[in-house]
């Protein structure tokens, strides 16, 4: 990726807590056209091939899950091109939970069209009930006490088992995708350094990264999901340089490092360099954004392997002319330029 060093990553399996990601079986050299990457995932191989050259276009399809391609189709209406990355969310409200299958069915359709599949989960606080609302009372933005957090992260406790039961429900859908050969960019517990979410804002080894690692090991080792490409994600707060260290889960626990760009200062070189350092040779991506990067910015920061704008914010922060220019740029990949997964 541009001048980024892609080192040899060897898959190792911890017999106790520290299981390695099955999807981290990657090897790359850097600096020439002869560079190669070995991976179990076609998606990963393809993303590495974009290194320093081109960036995948993407948009998130937020609720309702009853119309899981709404914003993907809106981009086509605006630009005449479909995004190369489709994104969905398991969500938290009753209607959206009821329509999770529709969202998964759309993921299959998009994969068959040749798109990269990205999934995330705005999960309800496990100390409260599901479904839930967005609010900070008992919703996604509610809090856990320190004692509840410790219980949640202690294997076999009531709260820990309640959380695993919810994860089990998500694994059923991810297993459907695995059975159909669909590879998934899996971005759980996104914006780890975002204190508004019940899972976020707890730095250090006993904080957010502990739950993330437990989730990784549970889904990969216990549930046997081997179609997940793990995306570690933080947001561009002023504390980004420190957050990239204190929320780093360890190299065995992610395949892609993503930054959510929302602070209003845009795509600064300092943010880019922080993420390159934090990624430790793995790909970097724009996990979410409202204002999209320009064609020139993507040329200057060519290691971003994809961008994913947030549904309606795409149109709040970008003009139709800007979207058309970006989606028709020669350094931006749209769906019709994808190689396909057959």
Rosetta blueprint (number, residue, H / E / L):
1 X L
2 X L
3 X L
4 X L
5 X L
6 X L
7 X L
8 X L
9 X L
10 X L
11 X L
12 X L
13 X L
14 X L
15 X L
16 X L
17 X L
18 X L
19 X L
20 X L
21 X L
22 X H
23 X H
24 X H
25 X L
26 X L
27 X E
28 X E
29 X L
30 X L
31 X L
32 X L
33 X L
34 X L
35 X L
36 X L
37 X E
38 X E
39 X L
40 X L
41 X L
42 X H
43 X H
44 X H
45 X H
46 X H
47 X H
48 X H
49 X H
50 X L
51 X L
52 X L
53 X L
54 X L
55 X E
56 X E
57 X L
58 X E
59 X E
60 X E
61 X L
62 X L
63 X L
64 X L
65 X H
66 X H
67 X H
68 X L
69 X L
70 X H
71 X H
72 X H
73 X H
74 X H
75 X H
76 X H
77 X H
78 X H
79 X H
80 X L
81 X L
82 X L
83 X E
84 X L
85 X E
86 X E
87 X E
88 X E
89 X E
90 X L
91 X L
92 X L
93 X L
94 X H
95 X H
96 X H
97 X H
98 X H
99 X L
100 X H
101 X H
102 X H
103 X H
104 X H
105 X H
106 X H
107 X H
108 X H
109 X H
110 X H
111 X H
112 X H
113 X H
114 X L
115 X L
116 X E
117 X E
118 X E
119 X E
120 X E
121 X L
122 X L
123 X L
124 X L
125 X L
126 X L
127 X L
128 X L
129 X L
130 X L
131 X L
132 X L
133 X L
134 X L
135 X L
136 X L
137 X L
138 X L
139 X L
140 X L
141 X L
142 X L
143 X L
144 X L
145 X L
146 X H
147 X H
148 X H
149 X H
150 X H
151 X H
152 X H
153 X L
154 X L
155 X L
156 X L
157 X L
158 X H
159 X H
160 X H
161 X H
162 X H
163 X H
164 X H
165 X H
166 X H
167 X H
168 X H
169 X H
170 X H
171 X H
172 X H
173 X H
174 X H
175 X H
176 X H
177 X H
178 X H
179 X H
180 X L
181 X L
182 X L
183 X L
184 X E
185 X E
186 X E
187 X L
188 X L
189 X L
190 X L
191 X L
192 X L
193 X L
194 X L
195 X L
196 X L
197 X L
198 X L
199 X L
200 X L
201 X L
202 X L
203 X L
204 X L
205 X L
206 X L
207 X L
208 X H
209 X H
210 X H
211 X H
212 X H
213 X H
214 X H
215 X H
216 X H
217 X H
218 X H
219 X H
220 X H
221 X H
222 X H
223 X L
224 X L
225 X L
226 X L
227 X L
228 X E
229 X E
230 X E
231 X E
232 X E
233 X E
234 X E
235 X E
236 X L
237 X L
238 X L
239 X L
240 X H
241 X H
242 X H
243 X H
244 X H
245 X H
246 X H
247 X L
248 X L
249 X L
250 X L
251 X H
252 X H
253 X H
254 X L
255 X L
256 X E
257 X E
258 X E
259 X E
260 X E
261 X E
262 X L
263 X L
264 X L
265 X L
266 X L
267 X L
268 X L
269 X H
270 X H
271 X H
272 X H
273 X H
274 X H
275 X H
276 X H
277 X H
278 X H
279 X H
280 X L
281 X L
282 X L
283 X E
284 X E
285 X E
286 X E
287 X E
288 X E
289 X E
290 X L
291 X L
292 X L
293 X L
294 X L
295 X H
296 X H
297 X H
298 X H
299 X H
300 X H
301 X L
302 X L
303 X L
304 X E
305 X E
306 X E
307 X E
308 X E
309 X E
310 X E
311 X L
312 X L
313 X H
314 X H
315 X H
316 X H
317 X H
318 X L
319 X L
320 X H
321 X H
322 X H
323 X H
324 X H
325 X H
326 X H
327 X H
328 X L
329 X L
330 X L
331 X L
332 X E
333 X E
334 X E
335 X H
336 X H
337 X H
338 X L
339 X L
340 X L
341 X L
342 X L
